[in-house]
Every structure is written in structure tokens, then in C-alpha cells.
Amino acid sequence: MSLKFASRTRIVVVALVATLLGASGSVAYAALDEQSTSPSQASASVAAVGKPYIKTELLFGTAKPNGGAPVTDKEFRAFVDSFITPRFPAGLTVENGYGQYRDSHGKIERERSYKVTLLYPTGEARRNNSKIQEVRAAYDKRFQQESVARIDDSERVDF
């Protein structure tokens, strides 16, 4: 067998295998119960509910890096009432938690924490960004924190 023929044979075999593998996904999908909802139909039905919002979660630790007394529930509630609520009067959710992180000195810190969830229309994202940054900076300063974690995500929300 010549080298040229062997190379062409390999190319044909590789192409056939790729074609069969590509087709097997369609065959497997077609074999599913025809009454089930396809992924694109499920996405469309979910996307039709609610309006586009941003969900921002802020994670507030309570341990103080300098070893001082941790932030108390009363102190945190007062911070929410005096600083966060005036900036987000439409509503928010506060959850108690427990977490850990590696501090700036490399030590694993374990602490009681709070998660504040804010929901707002995507059109208000730019305006709310500065308010959120104010909240984070104020908490860091008031309670000697290294940081307040921020998580932003796009959501569909219906009230």
C-alpha cells in the first residue's frame, strides 16, 4: 500500500468518525421523549416571565482583622437601617451566614457573616453602582474590614 493511499484512507476514516459522532448527538436527542420540552423552548418560556433585573449580593464579614470584638447583630441592623435602606428603599433581603476567607496576611479567617441581596431593574445599574460602592466603603471603614464581597448577576424578576 502506498503512503499516499494510506494518508487518504486515514483522512476518510477520520471524516467518517467525525460525521458519525456529530450525528449521534442528533440521534440521541431525537430518541428523547417527544413530549419533553427542548432546551430552547424551556429558555423561551422562562425568559418570558418577569423583567430584566440585576441581583447584587453583598457579603459582610463580622470579624475585625485587628482582633477587636466582632460586629454585633445590633450594629449590623443599625448599619442596614441607617446606610443601606436609605439608598435602596424599594427593598432588600438580609440573611445570616457563616463563612471563611484568607485574609491579607494569609490566615484563614472564620466568621459569622451577613448576605444582603438587592434587586433592581437593569436600567438602574449605573446609578446603583455608586450607591453599592458607597455601602461597601462605609462598612469597611466603620467596622475595620478588609473588604465586602460583591456578586452581580442578571435575573428575570416578577413581583
SERO-4910 file (N, C-alpha, C, O; in steps of 0.05 Angstrom, whole numbers):
BEGIN
 pado doro    nc1    nc2    nc3   cac1   cac2   cac3    cc1    cc2    cc3    oc1    oc2    oc3
  Met    A     17    -23      0      0      0      0     18     25      0     37     26     15
  Ser    A     12     44    -17     29     68    -19     22     87      4      1     86     16
  Leu    A     41    104     10     37    124     32     15    143     25     -1    151     43
  Lys    A     12    150      0     -9    169     -9    -36    156     -4    -54    170      6
  Phe    A    -39    130    -10    -65    117     -6    -71    114     23    -94    118     32
  Ala    A    -51    108     40    -55    106     69    -63    132     81    -80    132     98
  Ser    A    -52    155     72    -59    181     83    -88    187     75   -103    197     92
  Arg    A    -96    182     50   -123    187     42   -143    170     58   -164    179     65
  Thr    A   -135    145     62   -152    127     77   -156    137    106   -179    137    116
  Arg    A   -135    147    119   -137    158    145   -156    182    146   -172    185    164
  Ile    A   -153    199    126   -170    223    124   -199    215    122   -216    227    135
  Val    A   -205    196    105   -232    187    101   -243    175    127   -266    180    134
  Val    A   -227    159    140   -236    146    165   -242    167    186   -262    166    200
  Val    A   -224    187    189   -228    208    208   -253    224    202   -268    230    220
  Ala    A   -257    230    176   -281    245    168   -307    229    175   -326    240    184
  Leu    A   -306    203    169   -330    186    175   -335    185    205   -358    186    214
  Val    A   -314    182    221   -318    181    250   -329    207    260   -348    207    276
  Ala    A   -319    229    250   -329    256    258   -358    259    251   -374    269    266
  Thr    A   -365    250    227   -393    251    218   -411    235    235   -432    244    243
  Leu    A   -403    210    242   -419    193    259   -422    204    287   -443    203    298
  Leu    A   -400    215    297   -401    227    324   -420    251    324   -435    255    343
  Gly    A   -418    268    304   -435    291    302   -464    283    299   -482    296    311
  Ala    A   -470    262    284   -497    253    280   -508    240    305   -533    240    310
  Ser    A   -491    227    321   -501    213    344   -515    231    364   -533    223    378
  Gly    A   -506    257    366   -519    276    384   -547    280    375   -565    281    392
  Ser    A   -551    283    349   -578    288    339   -596    263    343   -619    266    350
  Val    A   -584    240    338   -599    215    341   -607    212    371   -630    205    377
  Ala    A   -588    217    389   -594    214    417   -615    234    425   -633    227    441
  Tyr    A   -614    259    415   -634    279    423   -661    271    412   -681    274    426
  Ala    A   -662    261    387   -687    253    375   -699    229    390   -724    225    390
  Ala    A   -683    213    403   -693    190    417   -707    197    443   -721    181    455
  Leu    A   -703    222    453   -716    230    477   -746    231    473   -756    234    450
  Asp    A   -761    230    494   -790    232    493   -798    257    479   -790    279    486
  Glu    A   -814    255    458   -821    278    441   -839    297    457   -841    320    448
  Gln    A   -850    289    479   -867    307    494   -852    325    513   -862    344    524
  Ser    A   -826    319    517   -810    336    535   -804    362    521   -804    364    497
  Thr    A   -798    382    537   -791    409    527   -762    410    519   -745    401    534
  Ser    A   -756    420    496   -729    423    487   -716    446    503   -730    463    514
  Pro    A   -689    446    504   -675    467    519   -683    495    509   -686    513    525
  Ser    A   -685    499    483   -692    525    473   -720    533    480   -725    557    485
  Gln    A   -739    514    480   -766    520    489   -767    527    518   -782    545    527
  Ala    A   -752    513    535   -751    518    563   -740    546    568   -751    561    585
  Ser    A   -719    554    554   -707    580    558   -727    602    550   -729    622    564
  Ala    A   -741    597    528   -761    617    519   -783    621    539   -792    643    544
  Ser    A   -793    599    551   -815    601    570   -806    614    596   -822    629    608
  Val    A   -781    609    604   -771    622    629   -766    651    623   -772    668    640
  Ala    A   -754    658    600   -748    685    594   -773    703    592   -771    727    595
  Ala    A   -795    691    586   -820    706    582   -831    716    609   -848    734    609
  Val    A   -822    704    631   -833    712    657   -814    733    669   -790    730    670
  Gly    A   -826    754    679   -811    775    693   -797    794    675   -799    793    650
  Lys    A   -783    813    688   -769    834    674   -739    832    680   -732    820    701
  Pro    A   -722    843    663   -693    841    668   -685    858    692   -690    882    693
  Tyr    A   -672    845    711   -662    857    735   -633    849    740   -623    830    728
  Ile    A   -620    865    757   -594    857    767   -597    849    796   -611    862    811
  Lys    A   -584    827    803   -584    818    831   -556    822    840   -537    811    830
  Thr    A   -553    839    861   -527    844    873   -528    832    901   -546    838    917
  Glu    A   -509    815    907   -506    803    934   -481    815    946   -459    815    934
  Leu    A   -483    825    970   -461    836    985   -456    818   1009   -475    812   1024
  Leu    A   -431    810   1013   -424    792   1035   -408    808   1056   -385    816   1050
  Phe    A   -420    811   1079   -408    826   1101   -397    808   1122   -412    793   1135
  Gly    A   -371    809   1127   -359    794   1149   -363    810   1175   -368    834   1175
  Thr    A   -359    796   1197   -362    810   1223   -336    810   1240   -334    825   1259
  Ala    A   -317    793   1233   -292    792   1248   -275    816   1240   -275    825   1217
  Lys    A   -261    827   1260   -244    850   1254   -215    841   1253   -206    827   1271
  Pro    A   -201    849   1232   -173    840   1228   -155    848   1251   -135    834   1257
  Asn    A   -161    870   1265   -144    878   1287   -149    863   1313   -137    869   1334
  Gly    A   -168    844   1312   -174    827   1335   -195    839   1353   -200    828   1375
  Gly    A   -207    861   1345   -228    873   1362   -253    856   1363   -255    836   1349
  Ala    A   -272    864   1379   -298    850   1381   -312    849   1354   -312    869   1340
  Pro    A   -324    826   1347   -338    825   1321   -362    844   1320   -372    852   1341
  Val    A   -370    850   1296   -394    866   1291   -418    851   1303   -421    827   1296
  Thr    A   -434    864   1319   -457    851   1331   -482    853   1313   -482    868   1294
  Asp    A   -502    836   1319   -527    838   1304   -539    866   1305   -548    877   1285
  Lys    A   -538    878   1329   -549    904   1333   -534    925   1316   -547    942   1303
  Glu    A   -508    923   1315   -492    942   1299   -497    938   1269   -500    958   1254
  Phe    A   -500    913   1261   -505    908   1232   -533    918   1225   -536    931   1204
  Arg    A   -553    912   1241   -580    922   1235   -581    953   1234   -594    964   1217
  Ala    A   -566    966   1252   -565    995   1252   -552   1005   1226   -561   1025   1215
  Phe    A   -531    991   1217   -518    998   1191   -538    995   1168   -539   1012   1151
  Val    A   -552    973   1168   -572    969   1146   -593    991   1147   -599   1003   1126
  Asp    A   -604    997   1171   -625   1017   1173   -615   1045   1166   -629   1060   1153
  Ser    A   -591   1052   1175   -582   1079   1171   -567   1084   1144   -567   1106   1134
  Phe    A   -556   1063   1133   -539   1067   1110   -549   1053   1084   -549   1065   1063
  Ile    A   -558   1028   1086   -566   1014   1062   -595   1021   1055   -600   1027   1031
  Thr    A   -613   1020   1074   -642   1024   1068   -647   1051   1055   -662   1053   1036
  Pro    A   -635   1073   1064   -640   1099   1050   -631   1099   1021   -642   1113   1005
  Arg    A   -611   1083   1014   -601   1081    986   -618   1062    969   -619   1064    945
  Phe    A   -630   1042    983   -646   1022    969   -673   1018    983   -679    997    994
  Pro    A   -690   1039    983   -715   1038    998   -736   1019    986   -755   1011    999
  Ala    A   -732   1010    961   -751    992    948   -750    964    961   -770    949    958
  Gly    A   -729    957    974   -727    932    988   -701    918    986   -685    924    968
  Leu    A   -696    900   1004   -672    884   1004   -677    860   1022   -697    859   1037
  Thr    A   -659    841   1021   -661    817   1038   -635    813   1053   -614    816   1041
  Val    A   -637    808   1079   -613    803   1095   -614    774   1105   -635    765   1115
  Glu    A   -592    759   1101   -590    732   1110   -566    729   1128   -545    741   1123
  Asn    A   -569    713   1149   -546    707   1167   -530    684   1154   -541    667   1140
  Gly    A   -505    685   1158   -488    664   1147   -463    659   1164   -459    671   1185
  Tyr    A   -447    641   1154   -421    635   1167   -403    629   1144   -409    614   1126
  Gly    A   -379    642   1144   -361    638   1122   -332    638   1131   -326    640   1154
  Gln    A   -315    637   1110   -287    638   1115   -273    650   1091   -284    649   1069
  Tyr    A   -250    662   1096   -234    673   1074   -205    674   1083   -199    672   1107
  Arg    A   -187    678   1064   -159    681   1070   -154    711   1072   -157    725   1052
  Asp    A   -145    721   1095   -140    749   1098   -114    758   1084   -100    742   1073
  Ser    A   -109    784   1086    -85    795   1072    -59    785   1083    -38    788   1070
  His    A    -59    772   1107    -35    761   1119    -33    731   1113    -14    718   1123
  Gly    A    -52    720   1098    -51    691   1091    -65    673   1111    -65    649   1108
  Lys    A    -77    685   1132    -91    669   1152   -120    663   1144   -133    681   1134
  Ile    A   -129    639   1149   -157    632   1144   -174    643   1167   -170    636   1190
  Glu    A   -192    661   1160   -210    673   1180   -237    661   1177   -248    659   1155
  Arg    A   -248    652   1199   -276    640   1200   -293    660   1216   -285    669   1237
  Glu    A   -316    666   1205   -332    686   1218   -362    684   1212   -370    673   1192
  Arg    A   -378    695   1230   -406    699   1225   -407    721   1203   -391    739   1203
  Ser    A   -427    719   1186   -429    739   1165   -458    745   1157   -477    732   1168
  Tyr    A   -462    764   1140   -489    771   1130   -487    773   1100   -467    782   1089
  Lys    A   -509    765   1087   -511    769   1058   -535    788   1054   -558    782   1063
  Val    A   -530    810   1040   -552    828   1033   -556    825   1003   -538    828    987
  Thr    A   -581    820    995   -588    817    967   -605    841    959   -625    848    971
  Leu    A   -596    853    937   -610    876    925   -619    868    897   -604    856    882
  Leu    A   -644    875    890   -654    871    863   -663    897    852   -677    913    865
  Tyr    A   -655    903    827   -662    929    815   -662    925    785   -647    909    774
  Pro    A   -680    941    771   -681    939    742   -654    945    729   -639    961    739
  Thr    A   -648    931    707   -622    935    694   -617    964    686   -595    973    686
  Gly    A   -639    979    681   -636   1007    674   -625   1024    697   -616   1046    692
  Glu    A   -626   1014    721   -616   1028    745   -588   1020    753   -578   1029    773
  Ala    A   -576   1002    737   -550    991    745   -528   1012    748   -513   1012    768
  Arg    A   -526   1030    730   -505   1051    731   -509   1068    756   -489   1073    771
  Arg    A   -533   1077    761   -539   1094    784   -534   1079    810   -523   1090    829
  Asn    A   -542   1054    811   -539   1038    836   -510   1030    841   -503   1025    864
  Asn    A   -494   1028    820   -466   1020    824   -452   1038    844   -438   1028    862
  Ser    A   -455   1064    842   -442   1082    860   -453   1080    889   -438   1082    908
  Lys    A   -479   1075    891   -491   1071    918   -480   1046    931   -474   1045    955
  Ile    A   -477   1025    915   -466    999    925   -437   1003    934   -429    993    955
  Gln    A   -422   1017    918   -394   1022    926   -392   1039    951   -374   1035    967
  Glu    A   -411   1058    955   -412   1074    980   -417   1056   1004   -404   1059   1025
  Val    A   -436   1037   1001   -442   1019   1022   -418   1002   1030   -411    999   1053
  Arg    A   -405    991   1010   -381    975   1015   -359    990   1029   -348    981   1049
  Ala    A   -353   1014   1019   -332   1031   1031   -339   1039   1060   -322   1039   1077
  Ala    A   -365   1046   1064   -373   1055   1091   -371   1032   1111   -362   1036   1134
  Tyr    A   -379   1008   1103   -377    985   1121   -347    979   1128   -340    974   1151
  Asp    A   -331    978   1106   -302    974   1111   -291    993   1131   -276    985   1150
  Lys    A   -297   1018   1128   -286   1039   1145   -297   1037   1173   -283   1038   1193
  Arg    A   -324   1035   1176   -337   1035   1202   -329   1011   1219   -325   1014   1243
  Phe    A   -326    988   1206   -321    963   1221   -293    951   1216   -289    928   1221
  Gln    A   -275    967   1206   -247    959   1201   -245    933   1186   -231    915   1194
  Gln    A   -259    931   1163   -259    907   1147   -239    910   1124   -233    932   1115
  Glu    A   -230    887   1114   -212    887   1091   -228    891   1065   -219    904   1047
  Ser    A   -253    880   1065   -269    883   1041   -298    873   1046   -303    858   1066
  Val    A   -316    881   1029   -343    870   1028   -345    858   1000   -342    872    980
  Ala    A   -349    832    999   -351    818    972   -376    827    958   -397    832    971
  Arg    A   -375    829    932   -397    836    915   -401    816    892   -381    809    879
  Ile    A   -425    807    889   -432    788    867   -455    800    852   -476    806    863
  Asp    A   -452    803    826   -473    814    809   -481    793    788   -464    778    778
  Asp    A   -507    791    783   -517    772    764   -542    783    751   -557    798    763
  Ser    A   -547    775    726   -572    783    712   -594    763    718   -589    739    719
  Glu    A   -617    773    723   -640    756    731   -665    765    716   -666    787    704
  Arg    A   -685    748    716   -712    756    707   -729    756    733   -729    736    748
  Val    A   -743    778    738   -757    781    764   -785    790    759   -791    806    742
  Asp    A   -804    778    774   -832    785    773   -842    787    801   -838    768    817
  Phe    A   -855    808    808   -865    813    835   -895    810    834   -908    813    855
***
